[in-house]
Every structure is written in C-alpha cells, then in structure tokens.
Amino acid sequence: MDVFEAVQKRRSIRAYESTPIPNEKLDKILEAARLAPTAGNIQPWHFITVTDADKRKKLAKARYAKFLVESPVVIVGCGNQKASPNWYAIDVAIAMQNMVLTATSEGLGTCWIGDFKEDRVKEMLKIPENFRVVALLAVGYPRKTLDIAVKIFHFVRKRKRLEKIVSFEEYGRSP
C-alpha cells in the first residue's frame, strides 16, 4: 500500500478485536514515529505503549475514550516541553500521524484520543514533569460493527471539497 492509499483508507476505529498486535508490527509503527521530522531535530518525544488491561481501563474513563478497553495497545504520545517549548506538540503530532499511516498500511486501525485527564495519565504512567501528554492513540485490528450512528454521521458530514479548503496566494483566492 502506498502512502496516499493509506491516507485514503485511514479511519477512526472505535471497535477492536482482542487479537494482540505482533511485535514486528508494533516495532514498525514506533519506528515510523522515530523517523518523523522535528524542529531542529530535537526529537522531543517519548511514546509509552500501554497493553495492560487495567491501565487501558483507567485510560478509558474519559467520555470519548471508552473503547480503549478494547484496543490491545494504547500509545501515549508525550512531548518534552523543556527541550522544545514551542514545537513539542507539533513534533509529537507529526510522529503520531506517521504511526497512524504505518498502522493503516499494516492492516491495523487507530483512533486519536484527545479526551484525557493529563494529570491522571502522568501519575499512572510515571511521566516526568517536563513532559506533556499530547495525545493517546488506540491501535488494534478493527472489529466489524454495524454502527448505524457512525454511518449516518459520515453521510451527513461529508469531507469538504478541495476548492473549499484551498486558496492561492491569499485567503479566498481561486486559481
């Protein structure tokens, strides 16, 4: 699968099979994060893979994160705010998107999670003070569901056309 195909196929998956992810696939996903570009090549990130069921259950306490109990892996993306105060969040996000696209190409599903209590996550995972939790990423094999609400949502809220989101030389200018 080429990169553009992975971009096209990527979906936010909120239902997972309990099948463990092979180490080779997880290593490849994490390597994709390591290879991401960063401002000044500072690489102000740290990624914590969480597979423990009790910890995933605690991470799933947030309203929009309940499905983390199903996801066999949750990757916690952290950024070192002291090493890169202006760019750590962007650098971590770029690395996590590399993970998302690599997971997609490996036949896995993912979902970004921004709904978490940072202080609770930091305490539970013993994350040092100088790191901020940027996002959580559910990773696993998608479970087939008949989620009518999701289908309706995507039917009603379609992707905007390219000409609605792109301008040339200045905002609002067409070619």
C-alpha positions in Angstrom: 0.0 0.0 0.0 1.4 3.4 -0.9 1.2 6.4 1.3 -1.7 8.1 -0.4 -3.7 4.8 -0.3 -3.0 4.7 3.5 -4.3 8.3 3.8 -7.4 7.4 1.9 -8.1 4.2 3.9 -7.4 5.6 7.3 -10.5 5.8 9.5 -11.0 6.5 13.2 -11.7 3.0 14.6 -13.6 2.7 17.8 -14.2 -1.1 18.0 -11.3 -3.6 18.2 -10.7 -7.3 18.1 -8.8 -8.6 21.2 -6.1 -10.1 18.9 -2.7 -9.0 20.1 -0.5 -6.9 17.7 2.6 -8.8 16.6 5.8 -7.2 18.0 7.1 -6.7 14.4 4.1 -4.6 13.5 4.3 -2.6 16.7 8.0 -2.0 16.3 7.4 -0.8 12.7 4.8 1.6 13.9 7.1 3.0 16.6 10.0 3.2 14.2 7.8 5.3 11.9 7.4 7.8 14.8 11.1 7.8 15.4 11.8 8.8 11.8 9.4 11.8 11.8 10.9 15.2 11.3 11.2 17.6 14.2 12.1 21.3 14.7 15.9 21.5 15.0 16.0 17.7 15.0 15.4 17.9 18.8 13.1 14.8 18.8 11.3 16.0 22.0 9.1 12.9 22.2 8.6 9.8 24.2 6.0 7.2 23.5 4.5 4.8 26.1 2.9 1.6 24.8 0.2 0.5 27.2 -1.1 -3.1 26.8 -2.1 -3.8 30.5 -5.8 -4.2 30.7 -6.2 -2.4 34.0 -4.2 0.6 32.7 -6.2 0.7 29.5 -9.4 0.6 31.6 -8.3 3.6 33.5 -7.4 5.5 30.3 -10.9 4.7 29.0 -12.6 6.6 31.8 -13.0 9.7 29.7 -16.3 10.3 27.8 -14.9 9.8 24.3 -12.3 7.2 25.2 -14.4 4.3 26.4 -13.3 2.0 23.6 -9.7 2.0 24.9 -10.6 -1.1 27.0 -11.0 -3.0 23.7 -7.9 -1.7 22.0 -5.0 -4.1 22.6 -2.5 -1.2 22.5 -2.7 2.4 23.5 0.2 4.6 22.6 0.6 7.7 24.8 2.5 10.4 22.9 4.4 12.7 25.2 6.4 15.8 24.4 9.3 17.3 26.3 8.2 20.9 26.8 11.6 22.0 28.2 13.6 20.6 25.3 11.3 22.2 22.7 8.8 24.7 24.4 7.4 26.0 21.1 7.3 22.9 19.0 7.0 19.7 21.1 3.2 19.3 20.5 3.6 19.7 16.7 6.6 17.3 16.6 4.7 14.7 18.6 1.6 15.1 16.4 3.7 14.6 13.2 5.3 11.4 14.7 1.9 10.1 15.7 0.5 10.7 12.3 3.4 8.6 10.9 2.3 5.9 13.3 -1.3 6.1 12.1 -0.4 5.8 8.5 2.0 2.9 9.1 -0.6 1.1 11.2 -3.1 1.5 8.4 -0.6 0.1 5.9 -0.2 -2.9 8.2 -3.9 -3.6 8.3 -4.5 -2.1 11.7 -6.9 0.5 12.9 -6.2 3.6 15.0 -8.0 6.4 16.7 -6.6 9.6 18.1 -7.8 10.4 21.6 -7.6 13.9 23.0 -10.1 13.3 25.8 -8.0 12.5 28.9 -7.0 14.0 32.2 -3.4 14.8 31.8 -2.5 14.8 35.5 -4.1 11.3 35.9 -2.3 9.9 32.9 1.0 11.4 34.0 0.6 9.9 37.5 -0.5 6.5 36.4 2.4 6.1 33.8 5.0 8.0 35.9 5.6 10.6 33.2 8.2 13.2 34.3 7.2 16.7 35.0 9.0 18.2 31.9 6.8 16.0 29.6 3.3 16.9 28.5 0.8 14.3 27.2 -0.1 15.4 23.7 -2.5 12.6 22.6 -3.4 8.9 23.0 -3.6 6.6 20.1 -5.6 3.4 20.1 -4.1 0.7 17.9 -5.6 -2.7 17.0 -7.4 -4.9 14.5 -10.7 -3.3 13.6 -13.8 -5.2 14.7 -16.6 -5.3 12.2 -19.6 -3.4 13.6 -23.0 -2.3 12.3 -22.7 1.2 13.9 -25.6 3.0 12.2 -24.8 6.3 14.0 -21.3 6.4 12.5 -22.7 5.7 9.0 -25.3 8.4 9.4 -22.7 10.9 10.7 -20.4 10.3 7.8 -23.3 10.6 5.3 -24.4 13.9 6.8 -21.0 15.4 7.4 -19.0 14.6 4.3 -15.5 15.8 3.6 -15.3 19.3 2.2 -14.3 19.7 -1.5 -10.7 20.7 -2.1 -11.7 24.1 -3.6 -13.5 24.9 -0.2 -10.3 24.4 1.8 -7.5 25.7 -0.5 -6.7 29.2 -1.6 -3.9 30.5 -3.8 -1.5 33.3 -2.8 -4.1 34.7 -0.3 -7.2 33.5 1.6 -10.2 33.1 -0.7 -8.4 33.4 -4.0 -9.1 30.8 -6.7 -6.6 30.0 -9.4 
